[in-house]
């Protein structure tokens, strides 16, 4: 019997290492009063950013929009058209504010023909030091807001760190912020209700 236990130790250790390589957290809130069947057309507001890279919000919003379109969960207002609409309605994306005021959510949402808006905030977008190496680290908060009421429908916070998928072996390493941003956008789009 002792030999059998020893055989499982390396396999168990490998599983633990693989799980450790999937670094990141993902938590979500869903308003239990929301009728998700009602929402068919959505728009994505350029993300705000509190991170050092001021362009990170626009980049992640664009990546998320593409990934959301790929999922086919919703009809998505074309991003260029929606940005033009924001400009026409003189909606400024104040970097100190995280989310549009309710009256602006309703105004731009209705003008775009959307039932909900996705708003995001990039909380971190940086290269983090891990031992002798640096790996990308991204944290994003994403909200789905009802256009008519301005109420929160769904919200999630997602943190992902680059580096090797399988520690010590270097398999599936993510070394750049661009690579990790693509992965974060895919994860966010998949998590949308």
N, C-alpha and C positions, 0 to 999 in steps of 0.2 A: 504493500500500500504506500509506503513512503515514496517510492519511485514515481508513482502516478502523481502525487502531489507536486513533486519537483517539476514534472513536465508541464504542469499548468502554470507554474510561477512565471516562466518566460512568456507564455502566451498572454497571461493576465497583465504582465508588465508592458507588453507590446500594445495591448488595448488601451491601457492607461496613458501611454505615451502618445498614441494617436489622438485620444480625446484631449489631451493637454495641448496638442498642436492646433486644435480647432479653437484657438483663443478668441474670446469675445463673449459679450452678453447681449441678450435680446429679451426685453420685457415689453408687454403690450397691455393696453386698456381698451375695452370695447364698451360703449354706452349700451346698456341692455334695453334701452327704450328705442334705439335706432332700428328702423326698418331697412335693412341693407338691400332688399329687393327693389326699393324705390330708386336707388342711385344707379344711373346708367351712363351719364355723361359727366366727366370731371375735368378740372383744369389744374395745372401745377404752377403755383406761384414760385418765382425764383427764390431759392432758399436764402435765409439770413445766415450770417456767420459770426461767431464770436472767436473763431480761430484766427491765427496770425495771417494766413493766406486769405485775403479779402475776396479773391475770385473763386474760392473753394465752393461757396454756396451756389453760384451759377453753374459751375461744372457738375456738381452733384445733382442739381435739379435737372439738368439736361440728360444726364445718364439715367436718372430715375425715370424721367418721362419716357425715354426710349424703352427701358425695361418694362414699364407699366403697359406701354402699347403692345409689346411683344406678348405679355400674358393674356391679353384679350379680355381681361376682367371688366374693363370699362372702355367706353368711347372717350378718347382724350382730345381735348381742344388743342389744335395745332399750336405748338409753343410760340412761334413767331407772331401768329395772330393774337394770342393771348397777351404777349408782351406789348404789342401795339395798342391793344385795348387798355392795358394798365397805363400806358403813356397818355392815351386820349382822355382817360378819366382822371388824369393827373394824380395817380397813385404813386407816392414815393415809398420806397422800401427803406424805412428808417432802420439803420443798423442797430440802434439801441432797443428797438421794439421787436418782439418775437411774435409775429402774426399781424394780420390786417385787422383794423377795427371792424366791429360787426357791420356797421353801415357800409363800409367799403367791400366787405365780403359779399354782401347782398347785391350791391351795385354792379361790381365787376362779374360776379357769378351769373347773375341774371342776364347781363349783356352778352356773356359768352354762351348762354344757353346751358349752363352746367348746374347740376343739383348739388355738387360738393366741390370743394377746393382742397388740394393738398398743399400744406405749408410745412416747411422744414427749417431746421436750424442746425448748422454745422457747429458742433461744440468743440471738437478737436480735429485737426488735420495737420499732422506733423510726423516727423521722423523721431522715433523714440529710441534711446540707447538701451540695448540689451546685451550686457557683457561687453564683448569687443566689437559687436555689430550694431548697426542701426536698422530698424525696421519701421515701416509706416504704421501709424495709429490713427484711426478715424472713429469719431463718435458723432452720430446724427440723431436728432429728435425729429420725428415726422408726425404730422397731425392731419386728420381728415375732418373737415369742418362743413356742416350743413349750410348751404347758401341762404336758404329762407330764414332760418332762425339764428345762424351764427354759432350754434351749439357744437360742441366737440362730439364727433361720432366715434373716432378711434384715434389712438395715439400709441406710438412706440418709441423706444430709445434703443439704438443699436450701436454696439461698440465692436470693432474688429481690429485685430493687430496682424500685421504681416509676419513674415518669417516662414520657417518650414512647416508644412502641414504635418509631417512626421518628424519630430525633433531628433536631432543628432544625425539624421540621414540626408537631410536637405531636399527631400522630395516635395514638390509642389510649393517651393519657396516663392513668396511674394516680397519683392524688394523695393518696389516703387509705390508712391502715392497714387499714381494713375491706375496701376494694376489693382490696388486695393479699393480704390473708389469704384471701379467697375464691379467688383465683387460685392461691395456694400450696396450699390444700386440694385443689383440682382436680388440680393437678400431682402431689401426693403420692398421691392415690387412683389416678390413671392409672398411676403407676410401680410400684404394688404388684404383686408377681408373681402 
